[in-house]
Amino acid sequence: MNQHKLVSGMTAALLLLLAACATAQTPTPAPLGTEMPLATSMPEPELETPQAVPVSGWWNDVVFYEIFVRSFKDSDGDGVGDFQGIIEQLDYLNDGDPATTTDLGVGALWLMPINPSPSYHGYDVTDYKAVNPDYGTLEDFRQLLEACHARGIRVIMDFVVNHTSTQHPWFKAAAAGDPQYKDYYVWSASDPGKLGPWGQRSWYRAANGEFYYAIFWDQMPDLNYHNPAVTEAILDASRFWLELGVDGFRVDAARYLFEEGVALQDTKGTIQWFQDWRAFYKALNPQAYTVGEVWTDLQITAKYGDPKGLDSLFMFDLAEDIKGAAYSGDASMAIKAYLDVLKYFPDLQFSTFLSNHDQQRVMSYFGKESKAKVAAFIYLTGPGTPFVYYGEEIGMTGSKPDENLRTPMQWSAKPNAGFTSGMPWEAVNKGWEETNVEILESNPESLLNWYKGLIQLRNQHPALRSGSYLPLTSNCRRVYAILRQEGDDILLTLASTGIPSSENCTIALEGSPLSGTYQVETLWGEPLFDEISFGADGSLQDFLVAPVLNGGQTFIVRLSQP
């Protein structure tokens, strides 16, 4: 992996930052759609001792688990999930003992917004340095961090930097005409009538009669990053959480920070801001991790990433193509999508997933567990850092609106699926009596145990976490066959993506780092063959996998030479 240099030394960085912000003049933003100057970036820390920070990090060796705290586990019977509820269920996620196989095996958590908010979802923040009282106290959150870290679980939190709530004290003060906060947001005396980045309404009238810019919702006004004081406040919040023990951030709506003239997304100022922010948070903690929500073309997405920007980016199109391959039976969809991503992210600094809190749940997408298993197999054995959305592993369902994507976790067949002893904030999904953790854990063929097995294999084999990705060709459209190698750890992963069976399927390679005959150890699935031979040039010629491959069959074999 490539390495790049980054200076460190917290004290000097903070002193320089505060001094710069104290002397900065607060600009008055021009209305959007007019020419505006490029962004004023945060000062670059002049620190004493350079420290090398690798492109890769702990995040390359873990599977993340995304949690909507409100819906995960209620500890006190008020119908709302909380920090103590997560603590109660940590042994389900990772019991801290690598030798056990009963836990899910995830190595990191992504907590959806935990800041105070007037909404159920939390993406309209009212205080960047506090926790939502519905979830507990700051001390409860510290206890969660300590309990996770004791098990080797890292914790990142949602960081909503593009906008606040209209209930945030900054916005209330701005709307009241407070000169200190007026330019924290983007205002216009009259309605500009201009649409947002994807053609949506984006200007709303405040109680003071003026109009403010808000691209997502009238209750979430966009922050004005042309004002250095906004950056100062966000950096202060970053420092607060990192010093508390948080291991990093998932950055919400990363594309929209700076508006520059008619450009409302992916601007130079936005990309530069994340590069400067990286220098700031790496100076505080070289192992801090960030992953960005940037759903656009790969060429643009890559501009936000390493070695200068965010540590990782979510691959939205890849997720759709993995699901498409599993749904249609066309394995090439997933292979091509991975190869496209690897062109821009050769160091594997990207994040994979099947669905999240904004998208239809996997089981609702497929309708069949067999297809969901194939999709899980592809992304949990593929490159990048996988993210599992809570309940995905048990086959929870849900389609828009968003509340239906964030229903309570289904723990047992008890009332309210064991989520709460009270009245849940949102009704539990239908079918929870049969689809829940307690029941599925006892079924060796369940989707839950499928996830557990794949995650355990990923944790055990560096080839699945950071190995090369070399697709094999096949005479069968449904065959997904990938050679992954990290040193002496050489694995062949294979899936039959289609439902109908396929006969006499062969695999081939024009060239590879391998040569000679390799013995085969079957790690996953039924044994297919005992050995496989490669030519002196690493080629493999029409090797018969099996006389018949049933739809949905998956295999992982380890190759070794005597």
SEFIFI-130028 format. One record per residue: x negated, y negated, z of N, C-alpha, C in turn; residue in one letter. Coordinates in pm, whole numbers, plus 50000, padded with zeros to 5 digits. Each point is the difference from the previous one (the first is absolute). Last residue first. Example, Ala and Ser with C-alpha at 12.3 -4.5 7.8 and 13.67 -1.06 7.14 Angstrom:
! SEFIFI-130028
487155022550708499184988150006500774989150073S499715057249993500894988150000499104988050000A
This chain:
! SEFIFI-130028
497915281949830499255007550100498634993850026P504084969349845499085009549940499235007250109Q505154974449969498675000650058499185010549928S505164971350028499025006649917498644999850068L505594997150146498664995050020499025008349921R505554987549946498965010150016498654993150017V505744991650001498714993850023499005011250024I505424993149784498855007750043498824990750028F505865005149885498824991750020498885008650059T505355001849739498875006650063498804990650008Q504324990149782499764995550136498875007150072G502225025649598500144985750022499824996450146G497565043349807501354995650030500034985050026N496655032049700500024989950105501444995550019L497185045049768501224992150018499784990150114V496325025349843500945003749895501294991950007P495544977350177500875010850044500925003849884A496004972949946500304997750140500835011550057V496364997649583501365003750035500224998350149L496544973249660500045009350113501445002650040F497364974449617501315006850002500075011050106D495494977650003500725003049878501275007950027Q496194963350227500875011050035500925002449882L494884973050114501295001849933500735012150055S495454981250101501104996950089501375002149941G495625010349805500324985849987501174995750089D498565045449980498824992550040500234985049992A504405028950071498855000749912498844991750052G503755023250324499804988249918498755001949913F503815032650302498674997649944500014987949908S502765026450448500164991849882498614996249951I502945037250363498824992449959500334992349873E503355024850235498905001950095498774991849965D505584990749922498865006849940498865000050101F504424986550130500195000749856498905008149932L502594994850524498775001849920500325001749851P503384971450303499635013949982498735001249916E500884955250301500705007849900499515014449994G496564967850191501424996249996500675007749889W495395006950096500334992250120501494997050011L496385037049747501304993649992500334993250133T495255012349742500695001750127501324992349992E496005019849632501194992150029500575003950136V494965000149702500985007750073501124990750046Q496784992549562500354995750134501005009750060Y496034995349569501175006550056500194996050146T497514968449611499905013350056501315005050058G499194947949986499525009849904499855013450070S501974943250060499885013950041499425008549889L501304952249991498725002050070499725014550036P502924988549559500144997350142498635001450066S503175002149486498754999150073500254996450145G503475011849689498934998349904498644999250067E504485027450170499204988150021498964999049890L505105028050141498734998649929499354986750036A504375040050106499384987150028498634999749934I505105028849940498544999650010499564985950035T504695034650010499434986650008498495000850019C503985033549928498664999949940499384986149995N505054996150107499265012449979498654997449937E503984974050335499134998849883499165012449989S505094983350246498695006550006499254998049868S503654963750186499905013049933498605005750015P500584957450194500825010050065499965013349926I495814964149995501345002249948500755010850075G495354986550086500934989350032501435002649956T495525027050169500935001749890501164990650026S494644997750178501435000150025500755002549871A494674999550258500845003449885501465000450043L494354988350142501404998850038500865002049876T494735011450181500874999449883501444999550051L494874987650231501365005050006500684998449865L495014997650296500564999949865501375006650003I495654981850320501435002550014500654998149863D495374991150088500255014449986501485003650014D499264950649887498885008550039500305014549972G503954977949910499194991550086498875008750054E504305003149603498725004350056499384988950082Q504645020649695499534989750090498745004950074R503565010649551498795004150069499524988450086L505085013849788498984990050028498835006550073I505105008149719498805006750048498874989950012A505535008849884499184989250054498795006750064Y504025016549631498875003050088499234987350034V503905005649692500354998550141498815001750095R499905005849513500324986150032500184997850150R496925038049760501334998750059500214985750048C495875016049824500955002349892501444999150048N495714972750217500745012550004500895001149877S495404971250257501095000849904500665013750009T497484971150402499845010849905501184999549902L497574959750331501155007849954499575011049902P497494973250413499765004649864501175008749954L497934966350415501305003949946499815003449853Y496764996450491500264996249862501325005849954S499514992750531499355006949890500344994449863G501454989750478499114990949928499325006449880S503545021850268500034986350049499194990549912R500275047749929501344994549984500074985450041L495945024250053500314999549857501374993949975A498365009550445499614987049943500294998949851P502505030850379499195000949879499684986249943H502775009450400498895009550010499034999249884Q504084973750034499114996350110498755008850006N503385010449688499344987549962499014995650109R502715037050089498995003349900499244987549957L503614993750292498915007150067498895003749903Q503904981049826499224990150071498845006550075I503055028349779499224992349904499134989550070L502975026150266498955008249940499124992249905G503804978750196498985003150100498845007749938K503764991549729499204988050025498895002850100Y503005034949931499284997549876499084987750015W503035010050338498805008250010499164999449871N504084976350001499154995050107498715008150011L503415014149705499254988749947499044994450105L501345051450055500644987049997499114989449937S499385049050106500154995649861500564986049989E499405023350425498684999049935500064995049857P503224990250431500125006349869498674998649926N500904979950429500105014550019500095007749868S499924951750023498735005150053500025015250013E503934975749873499055002449891498665005250049L503464987650312500405011649920498955003249895I499294961850269500075011950084500335012449920E499994956349789498675005350032500095013350074V504034987649674499354993450112498705007250034N504645007349705498734994149956499424991850114T504135022250062499175010249936498634994849959E503164971450214500085012250081499145011249944E500684957349782498895000650094500025012450088W503124982649640499195012149983498865001350097G501784951349885500765012449999499065011849976K497994955350226500405006049873500905012250020N499954961150371499125010649954500545005949870V501004948650164500475013750005498975009749946A498604954550242500505003749868500385014850006E498674981350395500204987249934500575002049860W501005036450390498914995549913500344987149928P501585017850491500594997749869498924994749907M498355029850408501064990049991500624999549862G496235026950125501075004750087501184990450000S496335009449587500354991850114501055006950084T497845022549635499324987149989500224991550124F501815045049872498954999150100499244986949996G503895010349725498775006349951498854999150099A504674987650082499174989449941498615004949963N502095035450295500714988049955499054989149956P497825047149956500724993450108500764987949946K496905029849764501435001449975500834993950112A494994981049870500605012550043501475000349963S496924964649859499125008250082500585013750033W500284956449641500815011550038499125010350072Q499974942949919499305012649982500825011350058M502454954149838499245006450108499385013449961P500784964349606500855005850102499165007250105T499094972949573499334998250128500855005150115R501284996349533498665005449986499275000650133L504334980749949500125014349979498665006949978N500364952550042500335006250129500075015249987E499364972449610498825003250077500305006650133D503635006449600499194988950052498955004350102P499675031249690500354986250029501464998750040K498105047550092499954991449883500454986050041S498455051850233500344986050012499824992749869G498845049750324500534993849879500294985250026T496475040950215501054990150023500404993449869M496635037150103501014999049895501154990850031G495795010250244501115008950034501134999149898I495974973849969499525013650020501115009750040E500704952849950499755005949869499685014850016E500514969650371501165007949959499865006349863G497004958050089500615008050106501265007149950Y496104989749662501054992150061500755008550101Y494765002949814501265007450013501004991050071V495144993749706500904994550101501315007849995F494425007249817501445002249996500724993350118P495364989249709500445002050138501515001650003T496455013549581500694989050064500405003750142G499605038349611499164989450054500824988450054P502275049450001499384991049904499124989550066G502985034150200498745006149955499244991149903T504224987250181499225003450118498715007449965L503194987249662499384988150059499195003150125Y502155035949754499174992249908499354988350074I503125027650234498755007149970499074991349915F504354984450086499154999050119498655006849976A503225004549664499534986250006499084998050120A502095041749960499014998249895499434985950004V503555009850292498785007050040498894998249896K504314983549907499354991850101498695006350047A502715024649708499354988949929499284990850099K502525035450179498895005549922499254989149926S504024990650247498805000950082498805005049920E504224971849801499565013850021498685000250076K502164958949881501165008450025499665014550027G497394956149879499935013249937501275008250015F499694955450185499524999249863500075013649931Y500924996650460501124994749922499624998849853S496705013150300500985010749986501244995349925M496504968550093499575010549908501085010549979V501404949550123499255010850063499805011649903R500464948249847500815011850024499145011150061Q498164951350082500325008749888500855011950041Q497844965450283500694992449896500555008749888D497325015650379501204993950055500804992049899H496895037949796499834992550123501334993650040N497515043249671501014989650020499674992650128S496795028849804501145003949917501134990050011L494344993950044501235002650074501045005049903F494354980750060501055007149930501195002450092T495364965049937500905007350089501175005849920S494414983649925501414997549970500845009250085F494894997349890500574990850098501404995649957Q496465029849785501165006050066500624990950106L496354992249666499585003250136501145005250087D500644984649546499165012049999499525004250137P503744968949776499625002650138499145012650008F501664983649584499884987450072499545001750145Y500665037349711499234990949917499734986950074K502845033450186498575002150025499124991349912L504775000649943499624993650126498505000850022V501755022849629500124985649981499574992550125D500265046750022498844995849922500034985049973L503725019450221498805000350084498774995049923Y503975004749756500124989150096498804999450092A500365035849691499694987449933500044988350098K501345041850166498575000149965499604986749936I504595007950099499204997650120498524999149968A502905010349646500364986950053499154996650121M499825042949784499104989949946500334986050053S502635040350090498874997750089499094988749953A505245012349937498904995749914498814996050087D504475013050158499165011449964498854996649909G503574971950227500175004049860499265012749963S499844981450451501405000549960500185005949861Y495654992450185500685010550075501455001649956A497494965249808499425012949961500705011550070A501204955950120500465003349866499485013449953G498464982350408501375004850013500565004149864K495814980849993499925012750072501395005950016I499744957349816499575010249905499815013650066D501134961750263501115003249910499625011249903E496664983750289501055006950076501155004249910A496614973249816499555013750020501055008050076L500684954149950500285007249876499555014650010D499054971650371501425001949980500325008049874F495834993550343500165003149859501475003549972M497124968950394500985010549970500185001549850F495374982550237501264995449942500925012049977L495244983950318500755009649920501274993549949S496644975250238499335012949998500705010049909D499994946249910500645009650087499335013749987L496934966249790501314996850052500535010250098G495705001949754500104986650055501314997250072K498275039849728499294998450128500174986650068P504035021949884498575000750026499204996849877D504974982749957499355010550075498524998250026G503514974749733500214998150143499125009150085Y500205001749519499374987450039500134997350150K502115037449776498605002350033499304987250046A504514999149834499915005750134498555001350044T500924987449554500204989050095499855005150143I499695031649659498954990349977500094988450097Q503425033649992498775004150067498884989749985L505164984349992499085007449915498695003150073D503744992250342499874993849869499045008549917T501454993850529500645008549898499994992549867W497804999250511499814992949874500535009049889V499164998650553501165002449914499874991349877E495795018150327500894989849949501165005249918G496225011850428500605005649880501104990649955V495345002350360501184993449946500485007249875T496535005950477500505004849871501234992149959Y495234999450350501414996449980500405003049857A495525004850195500815011649968501494996949991Q496614967150123499645005549868500835011949956P501154957950320499955014650014499695006049863N499674952750069500575003750129499865014950027L498714983649583499104994250100500495003150141A502695012149639498875009150010498944994750097K503794973449903500365011350085498885010350009Y499254960349734500394996550136500265012450083F499135004349539498784996150070500304996950146A503705008749727499215012150021498714996750077R502704964449856500555006750118499225012750032W498984977349605499524992650116500505006350130D501585018349601498565002150008499414992950120Q504514993049904499785013350055498525003550007F501234959049803500354999950141499755013650063W499494994349533498874994750076500305000250150Q503455012549709498955010249998498794995250080I503524969449946500435011550078498905010450010T499294962249723499984996550141500395011650089G500305004149531498625000250044499904997050149K504625021049845499204988449966498575001550051T504375027949996498695004749954499094988449960D504864983350022499525012750052498655003349939Q502524960749888500595002850130499535013050062L498954958249605499635013650040500445002550144A500334957749771501115008949962499705014450039V497204967750267500744995449884501185008949971G497725020950343499104990749931500644995649870E500885026550512500614995949874499104989549938E499035040850380499744986849943500794998049872F500745040650253499594990250100499894985949944L501455047249823500754987549988499524988650090Y498905050449943499804993149873500394985350000R500455035250364498684993949987499844991149877A503655025450294500184989749896498724992449969A499295027150429501274999149929499944989149894D496175031550251500344986349962501245000049912V497655031350407500645001449870500524986349964R495785010750352501284994249960500475005549866F496475013950460500114993649870501434996049970G498415020550414498945004349909500104993949860D501374984150537500585004649874498875002649900V499444981350451499705013949971500635005849875G499624953750212500875008450082499725014749977L497854967449737499415000350134500855008250096E501664993549566498785008149993499335000850137L503814972449957500345014249993498775008949992W499414952250012500755004550118500235015049997F498094978249621499065002050108500705005650125R502684987649637499185011549964499065003550115S502494960650039500825011950024499225012749966A497944959449902500125001250144500835012350037D499704988349551498745005650047500035002050151L503644978349809500025014149962498695006950042I500394953250068500965007150085500015014949970A497344971649728499485000350137500915008250091E501474991449562498965010150004499425001250140T503014965749938500695012849989498985011450005V498444955649987500505003550133500755013349998A498334978649599499035008150073500485004150139P502954990149552499744993550128499035008650081N501665015249595499204988449964499704991450124H502885038450011498595002650022499094989149945Y505235006550174499244991649907498515001650027N504555034550083499004991350059499224992749891L505215018649958498595002449971499114990050072D504985017450172499324989649925498515003049981P504525027650124498575002350006499274989649914M504825004950037499585000350140498495002250016Q502305000349574500084986550055499584999350147D497825034849658501284999050072500054986050061W496395014149700500635012750031501414998850057F497024962549869500195008749885500765012850032I499634947350163500115012950066500305010549893A499154942550103499675011049909500015013150077Y502894952250099498765007250029499895012349908Y502724947650046499975013749949498645006450029F503174958950261498945003149906500065014749959E502944980750332500354995749866498945002549895G500195013250479499594986149984500314994449862N500795045950126500954991450071499654985349986A498365031549603499915000650145501004990550063A499845026449499500154987650075499935002850150R497505027749583501184999750086500024987050080Y497505030749557500064987450073501324999150075W498785036749702498894998950095499994986950078S502695039549637500124987250068498934999150108R498765032049599500984999050106500094985750053Q496935022649661501244994249951501094998250102G495435015850080500725009949919501404995249962W496954971450246499115007749914500695010449914P503124959150159498845006350060499265009049904G502934955049858500175013550049498695005650053L502014947049972499105009849940500155013650067K502074955650107500725008349906499165010649932G499304963350352499255000549875500695008449893P502164971150414499885013849954499235000249867D498964960550349501165004749924499745014249952S496814980350276501124991450038501295004049929A496045035050132500364990849891501204991850043S495775035950219501254992650002500194991949872W497075042450277500064992749873501384993749987V496965012550467500905005749900500034991049877Y497444988750375499845014550012500845007149894Y499904951850084499305005749887499565014450022D502394975850342500754998249876499335007049883K498474995850474500435012649941500724998549866Y498184963150263499015010450021500365012849925Q502924961450017498924998949902498935010750016P505385001950107498754999450075498844999649901D504935003649910499164989049957498694998650075G503655034250009500334988450083499124987949969A499335042049791501314995349956500444987750079A495985021450127499864994249866501324994149953A499935023950405499344987150015499874993049865A501735043250000500944991250069499414986050015K497255033649824501004995349904501014990850066F496655019250275499384991649897501064994449906W501275031650334499844986250048499344990849898P502925041949838498664997950055499894985650048H503815019249770500074998350144498624998450064Q500725009549538500494986450021500134996950149T496355036549848501444998450017500354985250004S495665013449724500465001850137501525000849999T495775011249615501154992350044500275002450148H496235019449761500534991349894501074990450052N497635035950252499284987349989500584990549897V500705045850319500844992649906499444985949987V498445051250158499604986150017500704992049891F500175052050264500454991349893499634985650033D497005038850214501324993950013500324991749876M496715045450185500064987249930501434994850009I496655039450259501284993049988499824987149923V497545053450106499874985749977501394993849981R498295046350267500944994149905499744985049990I497975034550301499314997749874500884994349892G501095008550471500205011649912499254998749868R499944965250320499555011650076500135012849919A501694959349828498545000749989499445011850077H504654991350034499625003949864498505001949989C501684983450404500405014049983499635005249861A499264954350095499105008450079500325014849981E502854968349797498684999949938499055009350073L504214993750192500105007649877498655000849930L500344972750377500035014050038500105009149878Q500304953749934498645003850038499945014750038R504234982449919499265001649876498545003750028F502744990150365500445012549939499225002749871D499334958850203499345010550075500415013849948E502124962349827498655000849948499215010750074L505165008650001499144988950034498645001549933T504755020649797499255000650124499174987550022G503215008449640499085011449995499205001750129Y503114964049918500785012249981499115012450009D498154955850006500435005250130500895012349990P496034984849658501454999750006500475005650134N495144977449973500705011949951501504998250018V495694962949911500865006450099500645012249937A497434964149776499155005250107500845005650115K501794978749597498965008849948499155006550109Y505254981549956498824998050083498945010149958D504174997449775500164987650076498814997250091T501315029349506499294999250127500274986450067V502105034049630500134985750024499484997250142D500255044149838499124993249908500184984850002Y502435036850254498834993950057499094992549907G504525027350014498835004949927498694993750046H504464988450173499685013850036498685004449939Y500714947550111500595010349916499645013950049S498334957950187501465000350018500685011149920P494885000150223500724996949877501495000250027S494485009250217501374995450023500644995349870P496155035949935500124986550056501464996650030N498175040149782500245001150144500114986350066I500315026549472499864988150084500395002050146P498455044349777500714989149936500154988550099M496115036550028501224995450065500594988749919L496525042849911500364986649953501324996650064W495895037450135501374995449993500054986249938L496445046750004500234985650014501484997049986A498125044349958498914993650071500174985250020G503135049549940499684986849946498944993550087V502205044950053498614998249962499664986549941G504025026550204500014996149860498594997549948L500765035450404500284985949976499924997049851D499005043350177501414997250024500364985549972T495655025649995500694998849872501484996450015T494744996450278501405003849999500624997749863T495454988050112500145014549991501465004549994A498394953750061499925004749861500245015049984P501834964250371499195012249997499965005249857D502654961850142498634997050036499065011949998G504814995049869499805002650142498574997650046D503474980649607498635004950014499735001850149N504504993749829499214994149893498575005250000L503005013750340500565004349872499144995049884Y499024985750434499555013849980500585005949873D501354956650141498665000349941499515014149977L504284980450193499955008949885498615001149938Q501104971650381500605012950032499835010249888E498684955049932499065006950090500535013950032I502814971649760498925005049916499015007850085I503394978350231500535011249924498965006149908G499054960650235499935011550088500565012549931Q500304958949771498615004550010499885012450088F504774993349768499084991450072498615006250009D505635001249777498705005950019499024990250061G505354998450077498954994249916498685006950030V504155007850241500335002149860498984994749901G499985003050500500704988049951500345001049852D497505031850309501435001749981500764987849952G495055010150084500764994750113501525000149980D496395014149680499615005650130500934996150114S500045007649430500464991050106499705006550135D497955004649471500415006950123500294989750108K499744989649508499205012150019500415007750125F501604956349788500705012449966499225012650035S498464953850067501414999450040500695013549983R495524992749842500095002150144501445000850046V497805014449545500914989150031500355001750148F495605020549726501055000750101500794987050004I496215032549687500694987250011501195001350094E495085026149934501425002550022500674986650026Y495025021249761500784990350075501465004550012F495095027149938501334998149941500764990450092V494385004649934501235001950075501214999749908V495214990549899500045013250061501295002850076D498674958249784499885010049896500155014250052N499934961250284501275001449931499965010249887W496144985250258500795010450066501295002749927W496614978149679500094999150146500845011150055G497294975549519500855010050063499984998250152S497374970549769501284999249931500985009950061V496084981750315500235008849885501364997749938P496674965550259501305006050021500315008949880V495494974150253500585007049887501325006450038A497614954950204500315013850030500665006449880Q496914952550176500785007349901500205014550042P499164956050314499495013349972500865007149895T500894953350134498585002350013499535013449946E504164967049821499685008350114498585005149993L503894966349790498555000449990499485007150123E505054999949731499185000150121498515000649970P503844977049696499265012550005499094999950122E504864973249936498554999049999499335013750010P504774995249760499504998850135498484999649999M502694981949570499725012450069499514997350141S503284974249640498884997250087499745012350084T502374998749497500095001550144498724995750071A501334977749531499725013350048499965000150151L503014962349780498605004050005499855014350046P504334983549725499484999050134498555004450001M504484985449650498625003950013499514997450142E505145011449930499094989449957498585004650022T503495027650128500264997649859499224988349946G501365001450515499585011049915500434997649856L499024958450329501045009749969499495011049908P496414977550314500844995649891501105010249976A497444991050484500125008149880500894993549895P496664979150384501425000249968500205007549871T495905005650384500464994649873501525000049989P496314996050420501175007549956500544994049872T494815000650197501154991549977501155008449946Q495615015050324500685000649871501184990449996A496945010650376499724988249922500754999549868T500365036450310500274988250080499814987349919A498975043149819501434997550004500334987150076C495505014849978500474996249867501474996350002A498065016850395499484986849970500504995049866A501055043650131500764990350077499534985849974L497665035949793501374999149952500774989150071L495625010450144499984993349871501414997849949L499495024650395499654986150022500034992249870L500705046449978501144993250057499714985250023L496525028149843501084999149901501164991850054A496375010550287499664989749903501104998049899A500545034650316500014986850062499724989049900T499895047449876501314994150022499954985650049M496975033349696499724991150112501224991750031G497975024949518500795002250120499534990950111S499835008749410499474994650122500945002450116V499265029749545500944991050064499404995250130L498845030049502499584993350121501104990850051K500445048349712499824985749983499724993750134H499975051149717500084992350121499844985449967Q501585049649737499314987350003500164993450134N500135054149932500834988050000499134987550000M
